[in-house]
Amino acid sequence: YAAITLYRTLIAFSLAAVIGVGLGILISRNVAVRWFFDPIVSIGLPMPKIALLTIFMLWFGLHDLSKILMVTFSASFQIIIATWAATSNVDKELIWSARSLGASDRQVLWEVIMPGALPQILTGLQIAMPICLIVILVTEMAMGGRGLGDTMLASARYADSPGVFAGIVEIGLVGFCVIRTMEFLRRRLLVWHQEAQKEVAA
């Protein structure tokens, strides 16, 4: 059951990461895109997205698709905001210097903006991962379909306290492993960054 929950979580997180990072970059670099999405993101970020669970159930059914899309929707706002802020706050002098040396827009994006924004983008992804895990458990409790959430709810219906606590322990272990994996990936991706140099010096 833990494997099923983890599978759904990772698929949803991957979708949210692709959508969130891509849209965040577009919003920061394109005025028309920013004009359209700014009010949507501003309203959607503080909104309790799980309130729309019934809509996802009606539109996409009770199977994996609706669970994954619900989690993707819930986590993507945090990633969009983190990416938007990160790419907007890259030192403008670095961008001007690259342009003065003849760098194209694509080169500026991939060789200046993305490396400078990567630490904050990764922070947004690290925050989004627990959100994915929490929301997938809620969707499993509401929709069934096996998984840890469904198993814990079934145990609670039959007053099976050991079963509920076993689910809690499994959730804790899955969350711990996921967070540690994210930290490991961050260290690997930022091995060149001053953040990693400070850790080595400490």
C-alpha positions as CSV (number, residue, x, y, z in Angstrom):
1,Y,0.0,0.0,0.0
2,A,2.9,2.4,0.7
3,A,4.2,1.7,-2.8
4,I,0.9,2.6,-4.3
5,T,0.7,5.9,-2.4
6,L,4.3,6.7,-3.2
7,Y,3.7,6.0,-6.9
8,R,0.8,8.4,-7.0
9,T,2.7,11.0,-5.1
10,L,5.8,10.9,-7.4
11,I,3.7,11.0,-10.6
12,A,1.7,14.0,-9.3
13,F,4.9,15.7,-8.0
14,S,6.6,15.3,-11.4
15,L,3.7,16.8,-13.2
16,A,3.4,19.7,-10.7
17,A,7.2,20.3,-11.1
18,V,7.1,20.5,-14.9
19,I,3.9,22.7,-15.0
20,G,5.0,24.9,-12.1
21,V,8.6,25.5,-13.2
22,G,7.6,26.1,-16.8
23,L,4.7,28.4,-16.0
24,G,6.7,30.3,-13.4
25,I,9.5,31.0,-16.0
26,L,6.9,32.1,-18.5
27,I,5.2,34.4,-16.0
28,S,8.4,36.1,-15.0
29,R,9.6,36.7,-18.6
30,N,6.4,37.4,-20.6
31,V,4.1,40.3,-19.8
32,A,1.0,38.9,-21.4
33,V,1.4,35.6,-19.6
34,R,1.9,37.4,-16.3
35,W,-1.1,39.6,-16.9
36,F,-3.3,36.5,-17.4
37,F,-2.0,34.2,-14.7
38,D,-1.1,36.8,-11.9
39,P,-4.7,37.0,-10.6
40,I,-5.3,33.2,-11.0
41,V,-2.1,32.4,-9.0
42,S,-2.9,35.1,-6.4
43,I,-6.3,33.7,-5.8
44,G,-5.3,30.0,-6.1
45,L,-2.3,30.0,-3.8
46,P,-4.1,30.7,-0.5
47,M,-7.2,28.8,-1.4
48,P,-7.7,25.4,0.2
49,K,-7.4,23.4,-3.0
50,I,-8.8,20.2,-1.4
51,A,-12.2,22.0,-1.4
52,L,-12.3,21.2,-5.1
53,L,-11.9,17.5,-4.5
54,T,-15.6,16.8,-5.3
55,I,-15.2,18.6,-8.7
56,F,-12.2,16.4,-9.6
57,M,-14.2,13.3,-8.5
58,L,-17.1,14.3,-10.8
59,W,-15.0,15.2,-13.8
60,F,-12.3,12.5,-13.6
61,G,-13.9,9.7,-11.6
62,L,-12.6,7.9,-8.6
63,H,-9.5,6.3,-10.1
64,D,-5.8,7.2,-10.1
65,L,-6.3,10.0,-12.7
66,S,-8.4,12.1,-10.4
67,K,-6.1,11.6,-7.4
68,I,-3.0,12.5,-9.4
69,L,-4.6,15.6,-11.0
70,M,-5.9,16.8,-7.6
71,V,-2.4,16.5,-6.1
72,T,-0.8,18.1,-9.1
73,F,-3.2,21.1,-8.9
74,S,-2.6,21.5,-5.2
75,A,1.2,21.5,-5.4
76,S,1.7,23.4,-8.6
77,F,0.9,26.9,-7.1
78,Q,3.7,26.7,-4.6
79,I,6.2,25.8,-7.4
80,I,4.9,28.5,-9.7
81,I,5.4,31.2,-7.0
82,A,8.8,29.9,-6.1
83,T,10.0,29.8,-9.7
84,W,8.5,33.2,-10.5
85,A,10.2,34.8,-7.6
86,A,13.5,33.1,-8.2
87,T,13.8,33.9,-11.9
88,S,12.6,37.5,-11.3
89,N,15.2,38.1,-8.5
90,V,18.3,37.0,-10.5
91,D,20.9,39.7,-10.4
92,K,20.2,42.0,-13.3
93,E,23.8,42.9,-13.7
94,L,24.6,39.3,-14.6
95,I,21.9,39.4,-17.3
96,W,23.1,42.7,-18.7
97,S,26.7,41.4,-18.7
98,A,25.7,38.3,-20.6
99,R,23.7,40.3,-23.2
100,S,26.6,42.7,-23.6
101,L,28.8,39.7,-24.5
102,G,26.3,38.7,-27.2
103,A,24.4,36.0,-25.4
104,S,21.0,35.1,-26.9
105,D,17.8,35.0,-24.9
106,R,18.0,31.2,-24.7
107,Q,21.6,31.4,-23.5
108,V,20.7,34.0,-20.9
109,L,17.8,31.8,-19.7
110,W,19.8,28.5,-19.4
111,E,23.2,29.8,-18.5
112,V,22.4,32.8,-16.3
113,I,18.9,32.9,-15.0
114,M,18.3,29.2,-14.3
115,P,21.6,28.6,-12.4
116,G,20.9,31.7,-10.4
117,A,17.3,30.8,-9.7
118,L,17.9,27.1,-9.0
119,P,18.4,27.2,-5.2
120,Q,15.0,29.0,-4.7
121,I,13.3,26.7,-7.2
122,L,14.5,23.7,-5.4
123,T,13.3,25.2,-2.1
124,G,9.8,25.5,-3.7
125,L,10.0,21.8,-4.8
126,Q,11.0,20.7,-1.3
127,I,8.0,22.5,0.1
128,A,5.7,21.1,-2.6
129,M,6.7,17.4,-2.0
130,P,5.1,17.1,1.5
131,I,2.0,18.9,0.1
132,C,1.8,16.2,-2.5
133,L,2.0,13.4,0.2
134,I,-0.6,15.1,2.4
135,V,-3.1,15.6,-0.4
136,I,-2.7,12.1,-1.8
137,L,-3.6,10.7,1.6
138,V,-6.7,12.8,1.8
139,T,-7.8,11.8,-1.8
140,E,-7.2,8.1,-0.9
141,M,-9.3,8.5,2.2
142,A,-12.1,10.2,0.2
143,M,-12.0,8.0,-3.0
144,G,-10.6,4.7,-1.8
145,G,-8.5,2.7,-4.3
146,R,-6.2,1.1,-1.8
147,G,-3.1,3.1,-0.7
148,L,-2.2,4.2,2.8
149,G,-5.1,6.6,3.2
150,D,-7.7,4.1,2.2
151,T,-6.1,1.4,4.4
152,M,-6.0,3.7,7.5
153,L,-9.6,4.7,7.0
154,A,-10.7,1.1,6.7
155,S,-8.8,0.2,9.9
156,A,-10.5,3.1,11.7
157,R,-14.0,1.9,10.6
158,Y,-13.3,-1.4,12.3
159,A,-11.7,0.2,15.4
160,D,-8.4,-1.4,14.4
161,S,-6.1,0.9,16.4
162,P,-2.9,-1.1,15.5
163,G,-3.8,-0.8,11.8
164,V,-4.2,2.9,12.1
165,F,-0.9,3.4,14.0
166,A,0.8,1.1,11.4
167,G,-0.4,3.4,8.7
168,I,0.9,6.4,10.6
169,V,4.3,4.8,11.0
170,E,4.4,4.0,7.2
171,I,3.4,7.5,6.3
172,G,6.2,8.8,8.6
173,L,8.8,6.5,7.0
174,V,7.7,7.4,3.4
175,G,7.8,11.1,4.2
176,F,11.2,10.7,5.8
177,C,12.6,8.9,2.8
178,V,11.1,11.4,0.4
179,I,12.5,14.4,2.3
180,R,16.0,12.9,2.6
181,T,15.9,12.1,-1.1
182,M,15.1,15.7,-1.9
183,E,17.9,16.9,0.3
184,F,20.3,14.6,-1.4
185,L,19.3,15.8,-4.9
186,R,19.6,19.4,-3.7
187,R,23.2,18.8,-2.6
188,R,24.0,17.1,-5.9
189,L,22.4,19.8,-8.1
190,L,24.0,22.7,-6.1
191,V,27.5,21.2,-5.7
192,W,28.8,24.2,-7.5
193,H,26.8,26.8,-5.5
194,Q,28.1,28.8,-2.5
195,E,25.4,27.0,-0.4
196,A,27.3,23.7,-0.8
197,Q,30.6,25.4,-0.2
198,K,29.4,26.7,3.2
199,E,28.3,23.2,4.2
200,V,31.7,21.8,3.3
201,A,33.4,24.6,5.3
202,A,31.1,23.9,8.3
